[in-house]
Amino acid sequence: MRAKNSRIEDFIRLAYKYWKKNLSRGSDPCPDEETLACFVDGLLNREERDKIIEHLIRCDRCTEEVSLAIKIRC
């Protein structure tokens, strides 16, 4: 059963990488550090938060920054 789960997880990873690679980058600039910090702290309104989440799906650099900020705060 474990090997089957591993294959499914591998497939999901590959599908996600393919999807993300083909996702349009758009022309949105990266949010500034203060905005990302407010996102991590839960201080943004719903519209701002959703915009950041959409950006994080497309931007590895910002995703890494948010991830590190969350680790530091925990």
C-alpha positions as CSV (number, residue, x, y, z in Angstrom):
1,M,0.0,0.0,0.0
2,R,2.9,2.4,0.8
3,A,4.3,2.0,-2.7
4,K,1.0,2.9,-4.2
5,N,0.7,6.0,-2.1
6,S,4.2,7.0,-3.1
7,R,3.3,6.7,-6.8
8,I,0.2,8.8,-6.2
9,E,2.3,11.5,-4.4
10,D,4.9,11.5,-7.1
11,F,2.1,11.9,-9.7
12,I,0.6,14.8,-7.8
13,R,4.0,16.5,-7.5
14,L,4.7,16.2,-11.2
15,A,1.2,17.4,-12.1
16,Y,1.7,20.4,-9.8
17,K,5.1,21.3,-11.3
18,Y,3.6,21.1,-14.8
19,W,0.6,23.2,-13.8
20,K,2.8,25.8,-12.1
21,K,5.3,25.9,-14.9
22,N,2.5,26.6,-17.4
23,L,0.8,29.2,-15.2
24,S,0.9,32.6,-16.7
25,R,3.2,34.9,-14.8
26,G,1.2,38.1,-15.2
27,S,2.7,41.5,-14.8
28,D,2.0,41.9,-11.0
29,P,5.1,43.0,-9.2
30,C,6.1,41.3,-6.0
31,P,4.5,42.8,-2.9
32,D,6.9,44.6,-0.6
33,E,8.3,43.1,2.6
34,E,5.8,45.0,4.8
35,T,2.8,43.6,2.9
36,L,4.2,40.1,3.1
37,A,4.7,40.5,6.9
38,C,1.1,41.8,7.3
39,F,0.0,38.7,5.4
40,V,1.9,36.4,7.7
41,D,0.5,38.3,10.7
42,G,-3.1,38.0,9.4
43,L,-3.5,41.8,9.2
44,L,-4.7,42.1,5.6
45,N,-8.4,42.3,4.6
46,R,-9.9,39.5,2.5
47,E,-9.3,41.1,-0.9
48,E,-5.6,41.9,-0.1
49,R,-5.1,38.4,1.4
50,D,-6.6,36.7,-1.7
51,K,-4.3,38.8,-4.0
52,I,-1.2,37.7,-2.0
53,I,-2.3,34.1,-2.1
54,E,-2.7,34.3,-5.9
55,H,0.7,35.9,-6.2
56,L,2.3,33.2,-3.9
57,I,1.0,30.5,-6.3
58,R,3.0,32.1,-9.1
59,C,6.1,33.3,-7.3
60,D,8.6,31.0,-5.7
61,R,10.7,33.8,-4.2
62,C,7.8,35.3,-2.3
63,T,6.6,31.9,-1.2
64,E,10.0,31.2,0.2
65,E,10.0,34.5,2.1
66,V,6.6,33.9,3.6
67,S,7.6,30.4,4.5
68,L,10.7,31.6,6.3
69,A,8.7,34.3,8.1
70,I,6.2,31.8,9.4
71,K,9.0,29.5,10.6
72,I,10.7,32.4,12.5
73,R,7.4,33.5,14.1
74,C,6.5,29.9,15.3
